[in-house]
Amino acid sequence: MTVKADAYSVTIYDQQREVTSYARCWRRGQTFGAERFEKELLAQRQAAYVSAAQQRLITLLGPDTEAYLRRLAETDRSLSRQIAELLDLVRHYDPPSVAAALAHAQAAGAYGADYIANILHQQRSPRSLQPPLALKDPDLAQLATDPLSLLDYDALILTERKDS
């Protein structure tokens, strides 16, 4: 496509063939002729959003991935970069694990490959149980305490604040 403009008109060419021509307007933000192509563009827009990488990701992780990617596209993140990072996660982890993490992130409303990576990392490296605290004095280890309710302390503090 080639666009040529002079003082009176703007003309669009497809190689040597003139596609359309409009009268030149010098005001900013003016759009002419868009309604003519609007229906065609809207029909092509949906197909253009589904890239080959996106389709591959949907194939690997399942149909629920499409809804996640749609919501991801609504964020300020680069969709192509996010898809590339998700494909890297699929290579590093297995597709069922990534799909499960994606479902978990979607349920939490977290949209981004970094969230998926964090979920996968947490699942792969569970916290080890800490041994009970060993006290030097064995009598202290046998000591049993009553659980305290902090509501009494809150009531005391709130009463003091009201009084002052």
Secondary structure, DSSP 8 states (H G I E B T S, - for coil): -EEEE-SSEEEEEETTEEEEEEE---STT---SHHHHHHHHHHHHHHHHS-HHHHHHHHHH-THHHHHHHHHHTSSS-HHHHHHHHHHHHHHS-HHHHHHHHHHHHHHT--SHHHHHHHHHHHHS----------SSHHHHT-------THHHHHHHHHHHHH-
